[in-house]
Amino acid sequence: MKDRVRHILERHQGRQSAITRRELRRLLELDIKEDRQLRLTIAELRAEGFPILFSTSTPAGYYLPESLKELKEGMDKMRSYVINECIVLRNYKVLGRQYLAGEKQGVLI
């Protein structure tokens, strides 16, 4: 599947050519139950350095950058997303204990 996803995305360069995950599934002839596998495949390609960017605003979807400027913009969006997720994790660590304060913890036997 990885090679097929890569091949499709190579035809979607530039944010204006973004392709939705739904359309990717259709082109790959996958059903909704295989969506997780598609997301994992995209994550694997990214981890290998294939510069798959995403947009949540119109046109929404995945795309490859067509310029260094577009790559930088995509990286900035991704950095912002990661920072926001780190803030959520910090809040879980700090406030999660308060949320669970009334719960009795089980004892390991």
C-alpha positions as CSV (number, residue, x, y, z in Angstrom):
1,M,0.0,0.0,0.0
2,K,2.8,2.4,0.8
3,D,4.1,2.5,-2.8
4,R,0.5,3.1,-4.1
5,V,-0.1,6.0,-1.6
6,R,3.3,7.5,-2.5
7,H,2.5,7.3,-6.2
8,I,-0.9,9.0,-5.7
9,L,0.5,11.8,-3.5
10,E,3.2,12.5,-6.1
11,R,0.4,13.7,-8.3
12,H,-0.9,16.1,-5.6
13,Q,1.9,18.7,-5.3
14,G,0.9,22.0,-3.9
15,R,-1.8,22.9,-1.4
16,Q,-4.3,23.7,-4.1
17,S,-4.0,20.0,-5.3
18,A,-4.7,18.5,-1.8
19,I,-6.4,15.2,-1.7
20,T,-8.7,14.1,1.1
21,R,-8.3,10.8,2.9
22,R,-11.7,9.8,1.6
23,E,-10.6,10.3,-2.0
24,L,-7.3,8.4,-1.2
25,R,-9.4,5.5,0.1
26,R,-11.5,5.5,-3.0
27,L,-8.5,5.5,-5.3
28,L,-6.9,2.7,-3.3
29,E,-10.2,0.8,-3.2
30,L,-10.3,0.7,0.6
31,D,-13.3,0.7,2.8
32,I,-13.8,2.9,5.9
33,K,-12.6,-0.1,8.1
34,E,-9.2,0.3,6.5
35,D,-8.9,4.0,7.2
36,R,-6.6,3.4,10.2
37,Q,-4.2,1.4,8.0
38,L,-4.1,4.3,5.6
39,R,-3.3,6.8,8.4
40,L,-0.6,4.5,9.6
41,T,0.8,4.2,6.1
42,I,0.9,8.0,5.8
43,A,2.6,8.3,9.2
44,E,5.2,5.7,8.1
45,L,5.9,7.6,4.9
46,R,6.3,10.8,6.9
47,A,8.7,9.1,9.3
48,E,10.8,8.0,6.4
49,G,11.1,11.7,5.3
50,F,8.5,11.8,2.5
51,P,7.2,15.4,3.1
52,I,3.4,14.8,3.3
53,L,1.7,18.0,4.4
54,F,-1.9,18.5,5.3
55,S,-4.5,21.2,5.3
56,T,-7.6,21.4,7.3
57,S,-9.0,24.4,5.5
58,T,-10.3,24.4,1.9
59,P,-8.9,22.7,-0.1
60,A,-8.5,20.2,2.7
61,G,-6.3,17.1,2.5
62,Y,-2.9,15.8,2.0
63,Y,-0.4,17.1,-0.5
64,L,3.3,17.4,-1.2
65,P,5.0,20.8,-1.2
66,E,5.7,22.4,-4.5
67,S,8.2,24.9,-3.1
68,L,10.5,25.5,-0.1
69,K,8.1,28.2,1.0
70,E,5.2,25.8,1.0
71,L,7.3,23.2,2.9
72,K,8.1,25.8,5.5
73,E,4.5,26.8,5.9
74,G,3.5,23.2,6.3
75,M,6.2,22.6,8.8
76,D,5.0,25.6,10.8
77,K,1.4,24.3,10.9
78,M,2.7,20.9,12.0
79,R,4.8,22.5,14.7
80,S,1.9,24.5,16.0
81,Y,-0.2,21.3,16.1
82,V,2.5,19.5,18.0
83,I,2.9,22.3,20.5
84,N,-0.9,22.4,21.1
85,E,-0.8,18.6,21.8
86,C,2.0,19.0,24.2
87,I,0.0,21.6,26.1
88,V,-2.9,19.1,26.3
89,L,-0.5,16.5,27.7
90,R,0.9,19.0,30.3
91,N,-2.7,19.8,31.3
92,Y,-3.5,16.1,31.7
93,K,-0.5,15.7,33.9
94,V,-1.3,18.6,36.1
95,L,-5.1,18.6,36.1
96,G,-5.7,14.9,35.5
97,R,-4.7,14.2,39.1
98,Q,-7.3,16.6,40.3
99,Y,-9.9,14.9,38.2
100,L,-9.1,11.5,39.6
101,A,-8.5,12.8,43.2
102,G,-11.7,11.2,44.4
103,E,-11.1,7.8,42.8
104,K,-9.5,5.1,44.9
105,Q,-6.6,3.4,43.2
106,G,-6.6,-0.3,43.0
107,V,-3.9,-2.3,44.8
108,L,-1.6,-4.7,42.9
109,I,-1.6,-8.2,44.4
